[in-house]
Amino acid sequence: MPRLLGLDFGTGGIRVGVFDLDSRTMLGEREVQYETRQPYPGWAEQSPADWWRCLGEATRGLMRDLGSPHIDGICAATTASTVVACKRDGTPLRPSLLWMDCRAAEEAAITARGTHPVLAYAGGSDAAEWLVPKAMWLARHEPEVYTQAEIICECLDYINFKLTGLWVGSRMNATCKWNYDSAANCFHESLFAEFGVPDLTRKLPPEIKAVGAPIGEIGAEAAEHLGLVNRPMLAQGGIDAHTGIVGAGTLRPGEHLMIGGTSVVHLFQLAAKVPVTGFWGPYPHALVDDYWLVEAGQVSAGSVLSWASRDVFQLDQSGLAALWEEAAAKPVGSTGLLTLDYFMGNRTPYRDPLLRGAVMGLSLSHSRADIYRSAVESVALGSANVLKRIRELDIPCNRIVSSGGYAKNRLWLRATVDALGMPVELLSQTNLTIIGAAACAAVGAGLVKDLFAAADAVSQPTTLIEPDLAAHARYGELLVDYLEATELLAPLSRRLATRQLGGAA
Protein backbone atom coordinates (compact mmCIF):
# COMPACT_ATOMS: atom_id res chain seq x y z
CA MET A 1 0.00 0.00 0.00
CA PRO A 2 2.40 2.77 -1.20
CA ARG A 3 1.64 6.14 0.34
CA LEU A 4 3.06 9.35 -1.07
CA LEU A 5 3.32 12.80 0.48
CA GLY A 6 2.72 15.73 -1.89
CA LEU A 7 3.57 19.30 -0.88
CA ASP A 8 2.00 22.29 -2.62
CA PHE A 9 3.44 25.69 -1.72
CA GLY A 10 0.91 28.15 -3.13
CA THR A 11 0.62 31.90 -3.01
CA GLY A 12 -1.42 31.95 0.19
CA GLY A 13 -0.26 28.87 2.06
CA ILE A 14 1.07 25.31 2.15
CA ARG A 15 -1.21 22.39 1.30
CA VAL A 16 -0.07 18.85 2.01
CA GLY A 17 -1.71 15.57 1.12
CA VAL A 18 -1.11 11.84 1.44
CA PHE A 19 -2.05 9.86 -1.67
CA ASP A 20 -2.66 6.09 -1.69
CA LEU A 21 -1.29 4.71 -4.96
CA ASP A 22 -3.25 1.44 -4.89
CA SER A 23 -6.69 3.03 -4.46
CA ARG A 24 -5.85 6.27 -6.32
CA THR A 25 -7.34 8.26 -3.47
CA MET A 26 -6.22 11.16 -1.35
CA LEU A 27 -6.26 9.89 2.22
CA GLY A 28 -6.16 13.34 3.75
CA GLU A 29 -5.08 16.94 3.28
CA ARG A 30 -4.08 19.83 5.51
CA GLU A 31 -3.53 23.52 4.77
CA VAL A 32 -1.82 26.29 6.75
CA GLN A 33 -1.75 29.91 5.60
CA TYR A 34 1.27 32.19 5.56
CA GLU A 35 1.49 35.94 5.10
CA THR A 36 2.29 37.98 2.01
CA ARG A 37 3.55 41.51 2.53
CA GLN A 38 3.27 44.22 -0.12
CA PRO A 39 5.45 47.11 1.10
CA TYR A 40 5.05 49.07 -2.15
CA PRO A 41 2.77 48.86 -5.22
CA GLY A 42 3.91 46.03 -7.47
CA TRP A 43 5.99 44.40 -4.71
CA ALA A 44 5.11 41.15 -2.93
CA GLU A 45 7.28 39.37 -0.35
CA GLN A 46 7.13 36.32 1.94
CA SER A 47 9.30 34.90 4.70
CA PRO A 48 11.07 31.59 3.94
CA ALA A 49 10.93 30.84 7.69
CA ASP A 50 7.14 30.99 7.43
CA TRP A 51 7.16 28.34 4.67
CA TRP A 52 9.15 25.91 6.81
CA ARG A 53 7.15 26.57 9.97
CA CYS A 54 3.82 26.16 8.18
CA LEU A 55 5.02 23.02 6.38
CA GLY A 56 5.83 21.40 9.72
CA GLU A 57 2.52 22.46 11.24
CA ALA A 58 0.49 21.18 8.30
CA THR A 59 2.32 17.87 7.91
CA ARG A 60 2.44 17.04 11.61
CA GLY A 61 -1.30 17.66 11.82
CA LEU A 62 -1.97 15.44 8.81
CA MET A 63 0.19 12.65 10.18
CA ARG A 64 -1.79 12.76 13.43
CA ASP A 65 -5.03 12.64 11.46
CA LEU A 66 -3.90 9.54 9.56
CA GLY A 67 -2.30 7.65 12.43
CA SER A 68 1.34 8.29 11.42
CA PRO A 69 1.51 6.12 8.27
CA HIS A 70 4.75 5.03 6.62
CA ILE A 71 5.50 7.38 3.71
CA ASP A 72 7.18 5.85 0.65
CA GLY A 73 8.03 9.03 -1.22
CA ILE A 74 7.79 12.80 -0.94
CA CYS A 75 7.86 15.61 -3.47
CA ALA A 76 7.27 19.37 -3.37
CA ALA A 77 5.89 21.74 -5.96
CA THR A 78 5.91 25.50 -5.45
CA THR A 79 5.03 28.79 -7.04
CA ALA A 80 7.51 29.56 -9.80
CA SER A 81 9.98 32.40 -9.48
CA THR A 82 9.50 33.03 -5.78
CA VAL A 83 13.12 33.96 -5.25
CA VAL A 84 15.28 33.53 -2.14
CA ALA A 85 18.70 35.10 -1.52
CA CYS A 86 20.46 33.27 1.29
CA LYS A 87 23.70 31.94 2.73
CA ARG A 88 24.80 28.43 1.85
CA ASP A 89 23.48 27.18 5.20
CA GLY A 90 19.98 28.36 4.24
CA THR A 91 19.94 31.61 6.24
CA PRO A 92 17.82 34.12 4.25
CA LEU A 93 19.35 37.56 3.72
CA ARG A 94 16.02 39.27 3.02
CA PRO A 95 12.36 38.35 2.48
CA SER A 96 11.72 36.34 -0.67
CA LEU A 97 10.44 38.06 -3.80
CA LEU A 98 7.09 36.40 -4.51
CA TRP A 99 6.33 35.24 -8.05
CA MET A 100 3.84 38.10 -8.62
CA ASP A 101 6.36 40.75 -7.56
CA CYS A 102 6.91 42.89 -10.67
CA ARG A 103 9.57 45.33 -9.44
CA ALA A 104 12.04 43.89 -12.00
CA ALA A 105 10.17 45.19 -15.06
CA GLU A 106 13.13 47.32 -16.13
CA GLU A 107 15.49 44.36 -15.75
CA ALA A 108 13.14 42.18 -17.81
CA ALA A 109 13.27 44.81 -20.56
CA ILE A 110 17.07 44.57 -20.49
CA THR A 111 16.86 40.81 -21.15
CA ALA A 112 14.92 41.55 -24.35
CA ARG A 113 18.10 43.13 -25.70
CA GLY A 114 20.09 39.95 -25.05
CA THR A 115 21.67 38.20 -28.03
CA HIS A 116 22.32 34.67 -26.76
CA PRO A 117 20.46 31.92 -28.68
CA VAL A 118 19.20 30.31 -25.44
CA LEU A 119 16.78 33.24 -25.08
CA ALA A 120 14.79 31.74 -27.94
CA TYR A 121 13.45 29.17 -25.46
CA ALA A 122 11.88 32.04 -23.51
CA GLY A 123 10.50 33.74 -26.60
CA GLY A 124 13.34 36.25 -26.72
CA SER A 125 13.19 37.71 -23.20
CA ASP A 126 12.56 36.96 -19.54
CA ALA A 127 9.46 38.02 -17.62
CA ALA A 128 9.69 40.44 -14.71
CA GLU A 129 8.48 37.58 -12.48
CA TRP A 130 11.42 35.28 -13.20
CA LEU A 131 14.51 34.55 -11.15
CA VAL A 132 17.08 36.15 -13.48
CA PRO A 133 15.48 39.65 -13.67
CA LYS A 134 14.89 39.52 -9.91
CA ALA A 135 18.56 38.63 -9.35
CA MET A 136 19.46 41.54 -11.64
CA TRP A 137 17.24 43.82 -9.55
CA LEU A 138 18.98 42.71 -6.36
CA ALA A 139 22.39 43.33 -7.91
CA ARG A 140 21.35 46.85 -8.97
CA HIS A 141 19.22 47.96 -6.01
CA GLU A 142 20.44 45.85 -3.05
CA PRO A 143 24.07 45.17 -3.96
CA GLU A 144 25.05 44.22 -0.40
CA VAL A 145 22.42 41.48 -0.37
CA TYR A 146 23.43 40.25 -3.80
CA THR A 147 27.12 40.19 -2.89
CA GLN A 148 26.51 38.34 0.38
CA ALA A 149 24.15 35.83 -1.24
CA GLU A 150 25.89 32.49 -1.65
CA ILE A 151 22.71 30.93 -3.02
CA ILE A 152 20.00 32.56 -5.16
CA CYS A 153 17.24 30.07 -5.69
CA GLU A 154 13.51 29.48 -5.68
CA CYS A 155 11.12 28.40 -2.96
CA LEU A 156 11.35 24.80 -4.25
CA ASP A 157 15.12 24.66 -3.90
CA TYR A 158 14.97 26.21 -0.44
CA ILE A 159 12.43 23.64 0.78
CA ASN A 160 14.35 20.74 -0.76
CA PHE A 161 17.51 22.00 0.98
CA LYS A 162 15.68 22.15 4.31
CA LEU A 163 14.50 18.56 3.73
CA THR A 164 17.82 17.04 2.63
CA GLY A 165 20.65 19.53 3.17
CA LEU A 166 21.34 19.45 -0.60
CA TRP A 167 21.20 22.36 -3.04
CA VAL A 168 19.63 20.86 -6.16
CA GLY A 169 17.74 22.81 -8.82
CA SER A 170 14.78 21.49 -10.80
CA ARG A 171 15.37 21.10 -14.52
CA MET A 172 11.83 22.42 -15.04
CA ASN A 173 12.33 25.65 -13.10
CA ALA A 174 15.83 26.17 -14.45
CA THR A 175 14.74 25.69 -18.06
CA CYS A 176 11.55 27.72 -17.82
CA LYS A 177 12.70 30.54 -15.51
CA TRP A 178 16.52 30.65 -15.22
CA ASN A 179 17.68 30.56 -18.87
CA TYR A 180 19.12 27.08 -18.35
CA ASP A 181 20.07 25.37 -21.61
CA SER A 182 18.47 21.96 -21.10
CA ALA A 183 19.62 20.81 -24.54
CA ALA A 184 23.29 21.39 -23.62
CA ASN A 185 22.73 20.80 -19.86
CA CYS A 186 24.42 24.02 -18.77
CA PHE A 187 24.06 27.69 -17.94
CA HIS A 188 25.76 30.25 -20.17
CA GLU A 189 27.82 32.72 -18.16
CA SER A 190 28.16 34.97 -21.22
CA LEU A 191 24.39 35.54 -21.14
CA PHE A 192 24.43 36.50 -17.47
CA ALA A 193 27.39 38.77 -18.18
CA GLU A 194 25.25 40.58 -20.78
CA PHE A 195 22.67 41.10 -18.05
CA GLY A 196 25.17 42.53 -15.57
CA VAL A 197 25.28 39.51 -13.25
CA PRO A 198 28.31 37.54 -14.54
CA ASP A 199 28.64 35.60 -11.28
CA LEU A 200 25.01 34.45 -11.12
CA THR A 201 25.86 30.90 -12.25
CA ARG A 202 27.98 30.43 -9.13
CA LYS A 203 25.10 31.50 -6.91
CA LEU A 204 22.52 29.12 -8.39
CA PRO A 205 22.06 25.56 -7.04
CA PRO A 206 25.06 23.63 -8.39
CA GLU A 207 23.19 20.49 -9.52
CA ILE A 208 20.13 20.28 -11.79
CA LYS A 209 17.84 17.22 -11.70
CA ALA A 210 14.86 16.26 -13.84
CA VAL A 211 11.35 16.21 -12.40
CA GLY A 212 10.79 12.90 -10.63
CA ALA A 213 14.49 12.17 -10.18
CA PRO A 214 15.52 11.05 -6.67
CA ILE A 215 17.39 13.69 -4.65
CA GLY A 216 17.99 11.75 -1.45
CA GLU A 217 16.36 10.63 1.78
CA ILE A 218 15.13 13.47 3.92
CA GLY A 219 17.18 14.22 7.01
CA ALA A 220 16.36 13.04 10.51
CA GLU A 221 15.62 16.57 11.76
CA ALA A 222 13.39 17.21 8.75
CA ALA A 223 11.48 13.98 9.35
CA GLU A 224 10.92 15.00 12.95
CA HIS A 225 9.79 18.48 11.86
CA LEU A 226 7.24 16.88 9.51
CA GLY A 227 6.13 14.32 12.10
CA LEU A 228 7.15 11.35 9.93
CA VAL A 229 7.97 7.93 11.36
CA ASN A 230 10.47 7.21 8.56
CA ARG A 231 12.76 9.06 6.17
CA PRO A 232 11.28 8.77 2.66
CA MET A 233 13.06 9.49 -0.59
CA LEU A 234 12.63 13.07 -1.81
CA ALA A 235 11.93 13.32 -5.54
CA GLN A 236 12.64 16.44 -7.55
CA GLY A 237 9.55 18.54 -8.09
CA GLY A 238 8.82 21.65 -10.09
CA ILE A 239 6.46 24.52 -10.66
CA ASP A 240 3.10 24.01 -8.97
CA ALA A 241 0.85 24.35 -12.03
CA HIS A 242 3.30 22.54 -14.32
CA THR A 243 3.47 19.62 -11.91
CA GLY A 244 -0.31 19.49 -12.31
CA ILE A 245 0.23 18.29 -15.89
CA VAL A 246 1.21 14.93 -14.44
CA GLY A 247 -1.76 14.93 -12.06
CA ALA A 248 -4.13 15.77 -14.91
CA GLY A 249 -2.61 13.32 -17.38
CA THR A 250 -2.17 15.97 -20.08
CA LEU A 251 1.41 15.15 -21.05
CA ARG A 252 0.76 14.35 -24.72
CA PRO A 253 0.59 16.88 -27.58
CA GLY A 254 -2.93 18.21 -28.18
CA GLU A 255 -3.81 18.03 -24.49
CA HIS A 256 -4.16 21.34 -22.66
CA LEU A 257 -4.20 21.96 -18.91
CA MET A 258 -5.82 25.13 -17.60
CA ILE A 259 -5.65 25.80 -13.87
CA GLY A 260 -7.67 28.63 -12.39
CA GLY A 261 -6.42 30.23 -9.22
CA THR A 262 -4.88 33.54 -8.23
CA SER A 263 -3.65 33.44 -11.82
CA VAL A 264 -4.68 31.21 -14.72
CA VAL A 265 -1.99 28.96 -16.14
CA HIS A 266 -2.30 27.30 -19.55
CA LEU A 267 0.14 24.45 -20.22
CA PHE A 268 0.75 22.00 -23.03
CA GLN A 269 3.56 20.01 -24.63
CA LEU A 270 4.71 19.80 -28.23
CA ALA A 271 6.28 16.84 -30.00
CA ALA A 272 8.72 19.12 -31.82
CA LYS A 273 10.02 22.66 -31.63
CA VAL A 274 7.80 25.21 -33.35
CA PRO A 275 7.65 29.02 -32.95
CA VAL A 276 5.19 30.09 -30.23
CA THR A 277 5.30 33.89 -30.35
CA GLY A 278 3.51 35.42 -27.39
CA PHE A 279 4.00 32.33 -25.20
CA TRP A 280 6.79 31.21 -22.90
CA GLY A 281 8.79 28.48 -24.57
CA PRO A 282 8.92 26.04 -26.12
CA TYR A 283 11.24 24.62 -23.49
CA PRO A 284 13.08 21.39 -24.37
CA HIS A 285 13.03 18.56 -21.80
CA ALA A 286 11.51 20.81 -19.12
CA LEU A 287 9.09 18.18 -17.86
CA VAL A 288 9.95 15.01 -19.78
CA ASP A 289 12.72 14.16 -22.20
CA ASP A 290 12.19 14.91 -25.90
CA TYR A 291 9.06 17.03 -25.42
CA TRP A 292 8.77 20.80 -25.63
CA LEU A 293 6.81 22.50 -22.84
CA VAL A 294 4.83 25.68 -23.53
CA GLU A 295 3.40 27.99 -20.88
CA ALA A 296 0.80 30.70 -21.20
CA GLY A 297 -1.19 32.47 -18.56
CA GLN A 298 -3.02 35.37 -17.03
CA VAL A 299 -1.21 37.01 -14.11
CA SER A 300 -4.44 38.22 -12.48
CA ALA A 301 -7.52 36.02 -12.58
CA GLY A 302 -9.05 34.74 -9.37
CA SER A 303 -7.21 37.63 -7.72
CA VAL A 304 -9.31 40.08 -9.77
CA LEU A 305 -12.50 38.41 -8.56
CA SER A 306 -11.28 38.43 -4.96
CA TRP A 307 -10.29 42.08 -5.28
CA ALA A 308 -13.83 42.99 -6.37
CA SER A 309 -15.75 40.82 -3.90
CA ARG A 310 -13.58 41.00 -0.79
CA ASP A 311 -11.34 44.07 -1.04
CA VAL A 312 -13.81 46.46 -2.65
CA PHE A 313 -17.22 45.06 -1.65
CA GLN A 314 -15.91 43.53 1.61
CA LEU A 315 -18.27 40.54 1.39
CA ASP A 316 -18.13 37.50 3.65
CA GLN A 317 -18.79 34.00 2.30
CA SER A 318 -22.58 34.28 2.48
CA GLY A 319 -22.49 37.68 0.80
CA LEU A 320 -20.22 36.27 -1.89
CA ALA A 321 -22.64 33.41 -2.56
CA ALA A 322 -25.49 35.91 -3.00
CA LEU A 323 -23.32 37.99 -5.33
CA TRP A 324 -22.53 34.92 -7.45
CA GLU A 325 -26.21 34.11 -7.78
CA GLU A 326 -27.18 37.66 -8.75
CA ALA A 327 -24.32 38.01 -11.23
CA ALA A 328 -25.03 34.60 -12.79
CA ALA A 329 -28.61 35.69 -13.57
CA LYS A 330 -27.34 38.43 -15.88
CA PRO A 331 -26.93 37.49 -19.58
CA VAL A 332 -23.47 37.66 -21.13
CA GLY A 333 -22.50 41.25 -21.88
CA SER A 334 -25.78 42.67 -20.59
CA THR A 335 -24.23 45.05 -18.06
CA GLY A 336 -22.79 47.43 -20.66
CA LEU A 337 -19.45 47.23 -18.85
CA LEU A 338 -16.11 46.10 -20.20
CA THR A 339 -13.32 45.17 -17.78
CA LEU A 340 -9.66 44.51 -18.58
CA ASP A 341 -8.03 41.92 -16.34
CA TYR A 342 -4.40 43.13 -16.48
CA PHE A 343 -4.24 44.17 -12.83
CA MET A 344 -0.63 42.94 -12.48
CA GLY A 345 0.39 43.01 -16.15
CA ASN A 346 -0.05 40.43 -18.89
CA ARG A 347 1.76 37.19 -19.63
CA THR A 348 0.03 35.98 -22.79
CA PRO A 349 -0.14 37.01 -25.55
CA TYR A 350 1.30 40.52 -24.92
CA ARG A 351 4.07 39.71 -22.43
CA ASP A 352 3.76 43.18 -20.95
CA PRO A 353 4.20 43.69 -17.18
CA LEU A 354 3.06 47.33 -17.47
CA LEU A 355 -0.50 46.70 -18.66
CA ARG A 356 -3.06 47.49 -15.97
CA GLY A 357 -6.71 46.79 -15.25
CA ALA A 358 -9.65 48.98 -16.21
CA VAL A 359 -13.44 49.07 -15.88
CA MET A 360 -15.17 50.94 -18.70
CA GLY A 361 -18.74 52.01 -19.24
CA LEU A 362 -19.56 52.75 -15.60
CA SER A 363 -22.70 54.71 -14.74
CA LEU A 364 -24.44 55.51 -11.48
CA SER A 365 -27.00 52.79 -12.21
CA HIS A 366 -24.44 49.97 -12.11
CA SER A 367 -24.60 47.58 -9.16
CA ARG A 368 -22.05 45.39 -7.42
CA ALA A 369 -23.38 42.40 -9.36
CA ASP A 370 -22.85 44.28 -12.65
CA ILE A 371 -19.25 45.07 -11.77
CA TYR A 372 -18.55 41.53 -10.57
CA ARG A 373 -20.20 40.01 -13.65
CA SER A 374 -17.98 42.15 -15.89
CA ALA A 375 -14.89 41.15 -13.89
CA VAL A 376 -15.73 37.46 -14.40
CA GLU A 377 -16.25 38.06 -18.11
CA SER A 378 -12.90 39.84 -18.36
CA VAL A 379 -10.99 36.90 -16.90
CA ALA A 380 -12.86 34.52 -19.21
CA LEU A 381 -12.03 36.76 -22.20
CA GLY A 382 -8.37 36.65 -21.18
CA SER A 383 -8.52 32.85 -21.41
CA ALA A 384 -10.31 33.04 -24.77
CA ASN A 385 -7.57 35.35 -26.04
CA VAL A 386 -4.96 32.74 -25.13
CA LEU A 387 -6.87 30.04 -27.03
CA LYS A 388 -7.26 32.42 -29.97
CA ARG A 389 -3.48 32.77 -30.11
CA ILE A 390 -3.01 28.97 -29.90
CA ARG A 391 -5.26 28.54 -32.93
CA GLU A 392 -3.47 31.30 -34.84
CA LEU A 393 -0.23 29.34 -34.37
CA ASP A 394 -1.87 26.12 -35.66
CA ILE A 395 -1.07 24.33 -32.40
CA PRO A 396 -3.41 21.38 -31.82
CA CYS A 397 -5.79 21.72 -28.87
CA ASN A 398 -8.06 18.68 -28.81
CA ARG A 399 -8.69 18.35 -25.09
CA ILE A 400 -8.85 20.82 -22.21
CA VAL A 401 -8.65 19.68 -18.60
CA SER A 402 -9.13 22.22 -15.82
CA SER A 403 -9.09 22.41 -12.07
CA GLY A 404 -8.55 24.85 -9.23
CA GLY A 405 -10.82 27.81 -8.58
CA TYR A 406 -13.20 26.81 -11.37
CA ALA A 407 -14.55 24.00 -9.22
CA LYS A 408 -15.44 26.47 -6.45
CA ASN A 409 -16.76 29.37 -8.53
CA ARG A 410 -19.26 27.95 -11.03
CA LEU A 411 -19.97 31.39 -12.51
CA TRP A 412 -16.30 31.68 -13.45
CA LEU A 413 -16.32 28.12 -14.81
CA ARG A 414 -19.41 28.71 -16.96
CA ALA A 415 -18.05 32.01 -18.28
CA THR A 416 -14.72 30.39 -19.18
CA VAL A 417 -16.23 27.38 -20.98
CA ASP A 418 -18.61 29.60 -22.93
CA ALA A 419 -15.87 32.08 -23.84
CA LEU A 420 -13.60 29.24 -25.04
CA GLY A 421 -16.38 27.53 -27.00
CA MET A 422 -14.88 24.10 -26.25
CA PRO A 423 -15.84 21.30 -23.85
CA VAL A 424 -13.78 21.33 -20.67
CA GLU A 425 -13.09 18.31 -18.45
CA LEU A 426 -13.35 19.49 -14.85
CA LEU A 427 -11.49 17.78 -12.03
CA SER A 428 -13.76 18.79 -9.15
CA GLN A 429 -12.32 19.31 -5.68
CA THR A 430 -8.98 17.89 -6.76
CA ASN A 431 -5.63 19.51 -5.98
CA LEU A 432 -3.73 18.66 -9.15
CA THR A 433 -0.48 19.97 -7.75
CA ILE A 434 -0.55 17.59 -4.78
CA ILE A 435 -1.57 14.67 -7.01
CA GLY A 436 1.13 15.59 -9.53
CA ALA A 437 3.70 15.85 -6.74
CA ALA A 438 2.60 12.43 -5.46
CA ALA A 439 3.06 11.02 -8.96
CA CYS A 440 6.57 12.50 -9.12
CA ALA A 441 7.28 11.03 -5.67
CA ALA A 442 6.25 7.62 -7.02
CA VAL A 443 8.85 7.94 -9.79
CA GLY A 444 11.56 9.06 -7.37
CA ALA A 445 10.77 6.18 -5.02
CA GLY A 446 11.02 3.66 -7.88
CA LEU A 447 7.34 2.65 -7.70
CA VAL A 448 6.66 3.46 -11.39
CA LYS A 449 9.03 3.72 -14.33
CA ASP A 450 8.40 7.26 -15.59
CA LEU A 451 6.06 10.26 -15.47
CA PHE A 452 3.71 8.84 -18.11
CA ALA A 453 3.21 5.71 -16.01
CA ALA A 454 2.87 7.87 -12.91
CA ALA A 455 0.14 9.98 -14.58
CA ASP A 456 -1.81 6.82 -15.40
CA ALA A 457 -1.34 5.55 -11.84
CA VAL A 458 -2.87 8.67 -10.23
CA SER A 459 -5.58 9.52 -12.80
CA GLN A 460 -8.83 10.97 -11.44
CA PRO A 461 -12.40 11.09 -12.83
CA THR A 462 -13.59 14.25 -14.61
CA THR A 463 -16.91 15.93 -15.38
CA LEU A 464 -17.42 17.18 -18.95
CA ILE A 465 -18.73 20.77 -19.17
CA GLU A 466 -20.18 21.67 -22.59
CA PRO A 467 -20.26 25.28 -23.86
CA ASP A 468 -23.44 27.23 -24.57
CA LEU A 469 -22.86 28.16 -28.21
CA ALA A 470 -25.21 31.17 -28.12
CA ALA A 471 -23.28 32.54 -25.15
CA HIS A 472 -20.04 31.76 -26.99
CA ALA A 473 -21.17 33.94 -29.91
CA ARG A 474 -21.80 36.82 -27.51
CA TYR A 475 -18.35 36.33 -25.96
CA GLY A 476 -16.94 36.53 -29.48
CA GLU A 477 -18.44 40.01 -29.78
CA LEU A 478 -17.08 41.01 -26.39
CA LEU A 479 -13.63 39.73 -27.34
CA VAL A 480 -13.53 42.23 -30.21
CA ASP A 481 -14.23 45.04 -27.71
CA TYR A 482 -11.68 43.59 -25.27
CA LEU A 483 -8.95 43.54 -27.92
CA GLU A 484 -9.76 47.05 -29.12
CA ALA A 485 -9.74 48.44 -25.58
CA THR A 486 -6.41 46.73 -24.86
CA GLU A 487 -4.80 48.32 -27.89
CA LEU A 488 -6.24 51.77 -27.25
CA LEU A 489 -5.43 51.91 -23.54
CA ALA A 490 -2.01 50.22 -23.61
CA PRO A 491 0.08 53.43 -23.96
CA LEU A 492 -1.79 55.18 -21.13
CA SER A 493 -1.68 52.00 -19.03
CA ARG A 494 2.09 51.83 -19.36
CA ARG A 495 2.51 55.47 -18.38
CA LEU A 496 0.34 55.00 -15.30
CA ALA A 497 2.16 51.81 -14.29
CA THR A 498 5.54 53.47 -14.74
CA ARG A 499 4.38 56.35 -12.57
CA GLN A 500 3.12 53.90 -9.93
CA LEU A 501 6.39 51.95 -9.89
CA GLY A 502 8.35 55.20 -9.84
CA GLY A 503 6.44 56.25 -6.74
CA ALA A 504 7.32 52.90 -5.14
CA ALA A 505 11.01 53.51 -5.81
Number of C-alpha atoms within 10 A of each C-alpha: 10 15 22 29 27 27 29 29 29 20 21 14 18 25 22 25 26 27 25 19 19 11 12 14 15 20 15 14 22 19 20 18 17 20 13 15 13 13 10 14 17 20 18 20 20 22 18 22 13 15 22 19 15 20 27 20 18 24 26 19 18 23 22 12 14 12 8 15 15 16 21 21 30 29 33 30 30 27 22 27 29 25 29 30 28 24 15 17 13 18 16 20 16 16 17 23 27 27 23 24 24 25 24 24 22 15 21 25 17 17 23 15 13 17 14 14 10 22 20 16 27 24 20 19 22 27 27 29 26 27 28 27 28 28 26 24 21 18 17 14 12 13 13 12 16 23 13 12 20 21 26 25 27 30 25 30 28 28 22 24 20 18 22 20 18 20 22 21 26 25 27 29 30 26 28 30 22 21 25 24 21 22 14 9 11 15 19 16 15 14 19 20 13 15 21 16 21 14 13 21 19 12 19 23 22 12 12 21 17 23 29 28 21 23 20 19 19 23 19 15 13 17 19 14 17 22 19 19 14 17 21 22 23 28 31 31 38 32 27 23 29 30 27 29 28 28 29 31 24 21 24 14 19 16 20 24 27 25 24 26 20 21 20 24 22 25 23 26 28 21 13 12 16 13 13 21 18 20 23 27 26 27 28 25 20 28 29 19 11 14 21 22 28 22 23 23 24 27 25 23 29 23 19 25 22 17 16 18 22 16 11 10 14 13 16 10 11 9 13 16 13 13 18 19 13 15 22 20 11 13 11 22 17 11 18 14 19 23 23 24 31 25 20 25 25 22 25 23 21 14 22 20 26 23 27 21 18 17 14 13 10 14 9 5 6 13 13 15 20 21 22 24 30 26 26 25 28 31 29 25 27 28 25 21 19 22 21 13 17 19 12 10 14 10 17 14 15 11 15 21 22 24 26 23 20 23 17 12 15 14 18 25 22 22 26 27 24 28 31 24 21 20 17 26 20 22 20 17 12 18 20 26 34 30 32 34 37 37 39 37 34 35 25 28 25 17 17 18 12 18 25 17 16 24 25 16 18 24 17 17 11 16 11 13 15 14 19 16 15 12 18 20 15 16 26 18 11 19 21 12 14 20 14 11 16 20 10 10 15 15 12 13 19 17 13 15 19 16 12 14 18 11 10 13 10
